Amino acid sequence: MYDKDLFLEKVKENNIYLGIELGSTRIKAIAIDNRAKIISNGIYEWKSNFENGYWTYDFDLLIKGLQSSFKNLKENIFKDYGYKISNFKAIGISAMMHGLLAFDKNMNLLTPFRTWRNTNTDKASLFLSELYEYNIPHRWSFAHFYEAILNKENFVKDVDYICTLSSYIHYLLTGKKVVGIGDASGIFPVDDSLNYNKDFLKKTNDLDEIKNLGIKLQDILPKVMVAGECAGKLTEKGAKILDVDGDLKASINFCPPEGDAGTGMIATNTIRENTGNISIGTSIFSMIVLDHQLEKYYKEIDLVTTPDGKPVAMVHCNNGTADFDAWLNIFKEFALDLKIDFSEKGGIYSYLFNKALEAVDDECGFTIFNYLSGEPINKVLDGLPMIIRDKSNTPSLSKFILANLYSIMASIAINKV
């Protein structure tokens, strides 16, 4: 636990920061000090649902999740340090990149949130990539919007604003329609100007489908900002949304909202040129920070940016740990029913992961197809998770766990560039 006296010193100095992350499975509120040391956290679990042909989230849980995670953080701080926190030096929002949130002029949501996991944007992705000669992945916000235009979906005529999840939460709390450049690069291509690519915007606005809507694309996108800029302040309304107890003070500075890729770069200290990392979660992706823009386009590589605007080459696969998590929960349920205590073994996850080491030198005998959703990078547009077993190989728990761990890395290994 963080030192209590040091915590009170940080309170006195006003050197405590709040970060809120909306991930695929959890909403997290985390308090850190000015040296990035974790003070406390609060967590709310949620999950996506496949409804009416789309992966989405119940938006009724969005506010509840924000409030619950922040309340949990406050309670943990009070329990550990005896202090009711009501102020922070600054606040930052991070969330799942990509996907589509579309609003009318009154900021009413026009269609349920379409997450990064959706792969129904094949026509738009292919057409836009060829138009720009630049890879436009299926999950990018504009790919979702343009696909809806091509499909003549009714809501598109009323669209006044489209954004990502981080940008929307930031708007709720500050009233500002902005986005960090890393998250912006998952909405529409950006370039060295640290803004949306002007040439691509022109090509887009010249399309008959866009002209018929009577819009300029740049007018319905959030303003691009970079790390270090002040992106607004917590409003009185925003403070009441976040803190149901009414203790939180308004006027706290916000940094630009960012996507989870940018969060991962910061967390792993890989924002300098020629550094890179692999992020393993519900999806899995590898990133390398470039020292210049790529000279040609590769279908396997997405171009995003660091939070300060450096170009990043990303290989992204939609399916990471999600299907494996479902299997691990079955083992967890079994252990709980039998009242088995795994605390001496580091917990059930630690036990199962270490169990896999027993099979490292063996043939697993399992082939795990872990595609819960589509995997466009391998030209698979619909998810259908499967487990295939070699009948001549004796199954075991260690082999099963190891095969699942291999499956998490399989798609990204296939697409090494």
C-alpha positions in Angstrom: 0.0 0.0 0.0 1.1 3.6 -0.7 2.6 5.3 2.4 -0.1 7.2 4.4 2.1 10.1 5.4 3.3 10.5 1.8 -0.3 10.4 0.6 -1.3 13.2 3.0 1.8 15.2 1.7 0.6 14.7 -1.9 -2.9 15.9 -0.9 -1.4 19.0 0.6 0.7 19.7 -2.5 -2.3 18.9 -4.8 -0.2 16.3 -6.5 -2.8 13.5 -7.0 -4.0 12.7 -10.5 -7.1 10.8 -11.6 -7.2 8.4 -14.6 -10.3 6.7 -15.8 -10.0 3.8 -18.3 -13.0 2.2 -20.0 -11.6 -1.1 -21.2 -13.3 -4.1 -22.8 -14.1 -5.8 -19.5 -13.6 -3.2 -16.8 -14.0 0.5 -16.1 -11.2 1.6 -13.8 -10.6 4.7 -11.8 -7.0 5.1 -10.6 -5.3 7.7 -8.4 -1.6 8.3 -8.9 0.9 10.7 -7.6 3.2 13.1 -9.6 5.7 10.3 -10.0 3.1 7.9 -11.5 3.0 5.7 -8.4 -0.4 4.1 -7.9 -2.2 5.3 -4.8 -5.5 3.5 -5.1 -8.1 2.3 -7.6 -11.7 1.5 -8.1 -13.2 -1.1 -10.6 -16.5 -1.8 -12.2 -16.9 -4.8 -14.5 -18.9 -4.7 -17.7 -18.9 -6.6 -21.0 -19.9 -6.3 -24.6 -23.0 -7.9 -26.0 -23.8 -9.1 -29.5 -27.1 -7.6 -30.3 -28.9 -7.1 -33.7 -25.8 -8.0 -35.6 -23.4 -5.7 -33.7 -21.0 -5.9 -30.8 -22.1 -3.2 -28.4 -22.4 -2.1 -24.7 -25.4 -1.3 -22.7 -25.2 2.5 -22.5 -27.3 2.5 -19.3 -24.3 0.9 -17.7 -21.9 3.6 -18.9 -22.8 6.2 -16.3 -23.3 3.6 -13.7 -19.9 2.2 -14.4 -18.2 5.6 -14.2 -19.9 6.4 -11.0 -19.3 3.0 -9.4 -15.6 2.9 -10.2 -15.1 6.4 -8.9 -17.1 5.7 -5.8 -15.1 2.5 -5.2 -11.9 4.6 -5.6 -13.1 7.1 -3.0 -14.0 4.3 -0.6 -10.7 2.6 -1.0 -8.8 5.9 -0.4 -10.9 6.6 2.7 -10.4 3.0 4.0 -6.6 3.1 3.5 -5.8 6.7 4.3 -8.7 8.0 6.3 -9.2 10.9 3.8 -12.3 11.8 1.7 -10.8 12.9 -1.6 -12.5 15.8 -3.4 -9.8 17.2 -5.7 -7.2 16.2 -8.2 -4.4 18.0 -10.0 -5.7 16.8 -13.3 -7.9 14.1 -14.9 -7.4 12.0 -18.0 -9.8 9.6 -19.9 -8.7 6.5 -21.7 -11.0 4.1 -23.5 -11.2 1.4 -26.2 -10.1 2.9 -29.6 -12.1 2.9 -32.7 -15.8 2.0 -33.2 -18.6 4.4 -33.8 -20.6 6.7 -31.6 -22.9 8.9 -33.7 -24.9 11.9 -32.3 -27.4 14.4 -33.6 -27.1 18.2 -33.1 -28.5 17.8 -29.6 -26.0 15.1 -28.7 -28.6 12.4 -28.7 -27.1 8.9 -29.5 -28.5 7.9 -32.9 -27.5 4.2 -33.0 -26.1 1.8 -30.3 -22.4 2.0 -29.8 -20.6 0.0 -32.5 -17.4 -1.2 -31.0 -13.9 -2.0 -32.5 -14.9 -5.6 -32.5 -17.4 -5.3 -35.3 -16.3 -6.5 -38.8 -19.3 -5.6 -40.9 -17.5 -2.8 -42.6 -15.8 -4.7 -45.4 -17.1 -2.6 -48.3 -16.1 0.7 -46.6 -12.7 -0.6 -45.5 -11.8 -1.9 -48.9 -13.1 1.2 -50.8 -11.5 3.8 -48.5 -8.1 2.0 -48.4 -8.0 2.0 -52.2 -9.2 5.6 -52.4 -6.5 6.9 -50.1 -3.9 4.2 -50.8 -3.7 4.0 -47.0 -4.9 1.2 -44.8 -8.3 1.9 -43.3 -9.1 -1.0 -40.9 -12.6 -2.4 -40.5 -12.8 -1.1 -36.9 -12.0 2.6 -37.6 -14.8 5.1 -36.8 -15.0 6.5 -40.3 -15.1 3.0 -41.8 -18.2 2.3 -39.6 -19.8 5.6 -40.6 -19.1 5.2 -44.3 -20.4 1.6 -44.3 -23.6 2.9 -42.7 -23.9 5.5 -45.5 -23.3 2.8 -48.2 -26.0 0.7 -46.5 -28.4 3.7 -46.5 -29.0 3.4 -42.8 -31.7 5.9 -41.6 -29.7 7.5 -38.9 -26.9 8.9 -41.1 -29.0 11.9 -42.3 -29.1 13.2 -38.7 -25.5 12.8 -37.8 -23.9 16.0 -36.5 -21.0 14.5 -34.5 -19.1 11.2 -34.5 -16.4 10.2 -32.0 -14.8 7.4 -30.0 -15.7 6.3 -26.5 -12.9 8.3 -24.8 -14.0 11.5 -26.6 -17.6 11.1 -25.6 -16.8 10.5 -21.9 -14.5 13.6 -22.1 -17.4 15.6 -23.5 -19.8 14.5 -20.7 -17.3 15.7 -18.1 -16.0 18.8 -19.7 -18.4 19.9 -22.5 -15.5 19.8 -25.0 -15.6 17.9 -28.3 -11.9 17.0 -28.5 -9.8 13.9 -28.8 -6.1 13.0 -28.4 -4.2 12.4 -31.6 -3.6 8.7 -30.8 -7.4 8.1 -30.6 -8.0 10.5 -33.5 -5.9 8.2 -35.6 -8.4 5.5 -35.1 -11.2 7.8 -36.3 -9.7 9.1 -39.5 -6.1 9.2 -40.8 -3.8 11.9 -39.3 -0.5 13.1 -40.6 2.6 15.0 -39.6 0.5 18.2 -39.3 -0.8 16.6 -36.1 -4.3 16.8 -37.5 -6.6 14.9 -39.9 -5.0 14.4 -43.3 -6.2 17.2 -45.5 -5.8 15.4 -48.8 -7.9 12.5 -47.5 -10.5 14.8 -46.2 -10.8 16.5 -49.6 -11.2 13.1 -51.3 -13.8 12.2 -48.8 -15.8 15.4 -49.1 -15.8 15.0 -52.9 -17.6 11.6 -52.7 -21.2 11.8 -53.8 -22.4 10.0 -50.7 -20.9 12.7 -48.4 -22.1 15.6 -50.7 -25.6 14.2 -50.5 -25.5 14.5 -46.7 -24.7 18.1 -47.0 -21.7 17.9 -44.6 -17.9 18.4 -44.5 -16.4 15.4 -42.7 -14.1 17.6 -40.6 -17.1 19.5 -39.2 -18.5 16.4 -37.6 -15.2 15.1 -36.1 -13.7 16.0 -32.7 -10.9 18.5 -32.6 -7.4 16.9 -32.5 -5.2 17.6 -29.5 -1.8 16.3 -28.4 -0.3 15.3 -25.0 0.6 18.3 -22.9 -2.3 20.5 -24.0 -5.1 21.4 -21.6 -8.2 19.9 -23.1 -10.8 21.6 -20.8 -11.9 21.6 -17.2 -14.3 19.5 -15.2 -17.7 21.3 -15.3 -20.1 21.4 -12.4 -22.4 19.1 -14.4 -19.5 16.7 -15.0 -18.5 16.6 -11.4 -22.0 15.6 -10.5 -22.0 12.9 -13.1 -18.8 11.4 -11.8 -19.3 11.8 -8.1 -22.8 10.9 -6.9 -21.8 12.1 -3.4 -21.3 15.6 -4.6 -17.8 16.0 -3.0 -15.8 16.4 -6.2 -14.7 19.9 -7.0 -15.2 21.4 -10.5 -12.6 23.2 -12.6 -10.0 20.4 -12.6 -7.8 20.4 -15.7 -8.2 17.6 -18.3 -5.6 16.2 -20.7 -6.7 15.1 -24.1 -8.7 11.9 -24.1 -6.8 8.9 -25.5 -7.3 5.4 -26.8 -6.0 2.3 -25.1 -3.1 2.0 -27.5 -1.8 5.3 -26.3 -2.3 4.2 -22.7 -0.3 1.1 -23.4 2.6 3.0 -25.0 2.8 5.3 -21.9 2.5 2.4 -19.5 5.3 0.5 -21.2 7.5 3.6 -21.8 7.5 3.0 -25.6 6.7 6.4 -27.0 10.2 7.1 -28.3 11.2 6.4 -31.9 12.2 2.8 -32.6 10.6 1.4 -29.4 7.7 -1.0 -29.4 5.4 -3.2 -27.4 2.8 -5.9 -27.5 -0.5 -5.4 -25.8 -2.5 -8.5 -24.8 -6.1 -8.1 -23.8 -9.5 -8.7 -25.3 -7.7 -7.9 -28.6 -3.9 -8.2 -29.2 -1.7 -5.9 -31.1 2.0 -5.0 -31.6 3.3 -1.5 -32.1 6.6 0.1 -33.2 7.1 3.9 -33.0 8.5 5.0 -36.4 11.1 7.7 -37.2 9.2 8.6 -40.4 5.9 7.9 -42.1 5.7 4.7 -44.2 6.4 5.3 -47.9 3.7 2.9 -49.1 0.7 1.2 -47.7 0.5 -2.3 -46.3 -2.8 -4.1 -45.7 -1.5 -5.7 -42.5 -0.3 -2.4 -40.9 -2.5 0.2 -39.3 -0.9 3.6 -38.9 -1.7 5.3 -35.5 0.3 7.7 -33.4 1.8 8.1 -30.0 -0.1 10.6 -27.7 2.4 13.3 -28.9 1.9 12.5 -32.5 4.8 10.3 -33.6 3.7 7.8 -36.3 3.2 4.2 -35.1 3.0 1.0 -37.1 0.4 -1.4 -35.6 -0.5 -4.9 -36.4 -3.9 -5.5 -34.7 -5.8 -8.7 -34.2 -9.4 -8.6 -32.9 -9.2 -11.7 -30.8 -6.9 -12.0 -27.8 -7.8 -13.4 -24.4 -11.7 -13.1 -24.6 -12.4 -16.8 -25.4 -9.6 -18.0 -23.0 -11.2 -15.9 -20.3 -14.5 -17.7 -20.8 -12.7 -21.1 -20.3 -10.8 -19.8 -17.2 -14.1 -18.7 -15.7 -15.4 -22.3 -16.1 -12.4 -23.6 -14.1 -13.0 -20.8 -11.6 -16.6 -21.8 -11.2 -15.7 -25.4 -10.7 -13.1 -24.6 -8.0 -15.6 -22.4 -6.2 -18.3 -25.1 -6.2 -15.8 -27.5 -4.7 -14.6 -24.8 -2.2 -11.0 -25.2 -3.3 -8.6 -22.6 -2.0 -5.9 -21.6 -4.5 -4.4 -18.8 -2.4 -1.3 -20.8 -1.5 -0.7 -21.3 -5.3 -1.0 -17.6 -6.1 -4.7 -17.8 -7.1 -6.4 -20.0 -9.7 -5.1 -18.0 -12.7 -1.5 -18.3 -11.5 -2.1 -22.0 -10.9 -3.5 -22.6 -14.4 -0.9 -20.6 -16.2 1.9 -22.4 -14.4 0.2 -25.7 -15.2 0.8 -25.0 -18.9 4.5 -25.2 -18.3 4.2 -28.9 -17.8 3.2 -29.4 -21.4 5.7 -27.0 -23.1 7.8 -29.8 -24.6 4.8 -31.9 -25.7 2.5 -31.9 -28.6 -0.6 -30.1 -27.3 -3.1 -32.2 -29.2 -5.5 -29.3 -29.3 -6.1 -26.7 -32.0 -7.9 -23.6 -30.6 -9.8 -21.4 -33.0 -10.4 -18.5 -30.6 -12.2 -16.1 -32.9 -15.1 -14.9 -30.8 -15.5 -12.1 -33.3 -14.3 -11.7 -36.9 -10.6 -11.4 -37.7 -10.2 -9.2 -40.8 -6.4 -9.4 -40.9 -6.9 -13.1 -41.7 -9.9 -12.5 -43.9 -12.3 -13.9 -41.4 -15.4 -11.7 -41.0 -17.5 -13.7 -38.5 -16.5 -15.2 -35.2 -17.0 -18.9 -34.5 -14.8 -20.1 -31.6 -13.9 -23.8 -31.8 -11.7 -26.4 -30.1 -10.4 -29.3 -32.2 -8.7 -32.3 -30.5 -6.3 -34.8 -32.0 -7.9 -38.2 -31.2 -4.5 -39.8 -31.1 -3.2 -37.4 -28.4 -4.1 -37.9 -24.7 -5.7 -34.7 -23.5 -4.6 -33.1 -20.2 -5.3 -29.8 -18.4 -1.7 -28.6 -19.0 -2.0 -29.2 -22.7 -5.4 -27.5 -22.9 -4.2 -24.4 -21.1 -1.0 -24.2 -23.2 -2.9 -24.5 -26.4 -5.2 -21.6 -25.4 -2.1 -19.5 -24.6 -0.7 -20.3 -28.0 -4.0 -19.4 -29.7 -3.8 -15.9 -28.2 -0.6 -15.2 -30.0 -1.4 -17.2 -33.2 -3.0 -14.4 -35.3 -0.3 -11.9 -34.6 2.4 -14.5 -35.2 0.9 -15.3 -38.6 1.0 -11.6 -39.6 4.6 -10.8 -38.7 5.8 -8.0 -41.0 
